[in-house]
Amino acid sequence: MPRLGNPLVVIWAILLVLLSATIAASFVLSGPVGLVVSLSIAAIKSAMIYWRYMHLNEETPLNRIAALAAGLWLLILLGFLGVDYWTRALV
């Protein structure tokens, strides 16, 4: 079975395609749909970077769980930040 090439270069090319998809979505989509699409693409890009460039595919399951917990903690903190922003009175 032939290899496609260096896996890092393949991931880099996929990230460039996803970057162009993000730019295209910013011009085509607007409102909540554009936000959901852009954040979904960003989540896919960050997962690919974590998995390949940070070598999570070579780590033990405990280290993978720790990386997922760090990402979950970041989402919780960003959620609290959003709630704080949305509940403040506009002055």
N, C-alpha and C positions, 0 to 999 in steps of 0.2 A: 504494500500500500504506500503510495507516494506521500511525502510530507508537504504541507503547504508552504512551509518556510519557518523562519524564526517566530516562535509564538509571541514574543514581545512586539515584533513588527506587525503581526496580524492584529493583536489587541490595539495597538496604536492606530492602525488603519480603521478598525471598527470605531474607535473613539472619535476619529475625524469624521466618519460618516454620521455618528450620533451628534456631533457638534453641528454639522450642516443641517441635520434634522431639527435641532433646537433653533437654529437661526431661521430656518424656513417656517417653523411653527410660530415664531414670534411675529413674522410678517403676515401669515395667513390666518391664524387663530387669534381670537381676542376674548377677553372676559375670563370667566372661571374655567372654561374648556381649555384655553391656552395655558392657563396656570397649571392645571392638572397634567396636561401633556408635557409641559416643560419640566415640571418637578418629577414626573415619571422618568423622563429621559435622563435627568440628572441623577436619579437614584440608580438607574441602570449603569450609568457611567461610573459612579462612585463604587458600586459593587464590583465592577470589572477591575477597577484600579486596586481595590482592596484584595481581590482574589488573586490577581496575577502579579502586580508590581510589588505588593507587600507580602507576597509569598504565603498567603493563607492556605493555598492549596497544598502546601508542604508541611503545615503545622499540625500539631496534635489537636484533637477535638476540644480540649480545654481551652487552648489559645483561640480557637475559632469562636467558642462561646464567649470568651472575654471580649473579643472584637465586636461581636454582635451586641453584647451588653453595653459597650461603649457607644455604639451607634444608637441603641435604644435610649440610653441616658441623654444623649444629645437631642433626640427627638422630644423627650419629655421636657427638657429645659427650653427648647424652642417653643413647645406648646404653652408652657407657662409664660414665656415672653409674649406670645401672641394674645393670650388671655389678658395679661396685664395691659397690653396696648389697647385692646378692644374695650376694656371696661373702664378705662380712665375717662373722666369727663373732659370734654373739649373746652378749653378755656379761651 
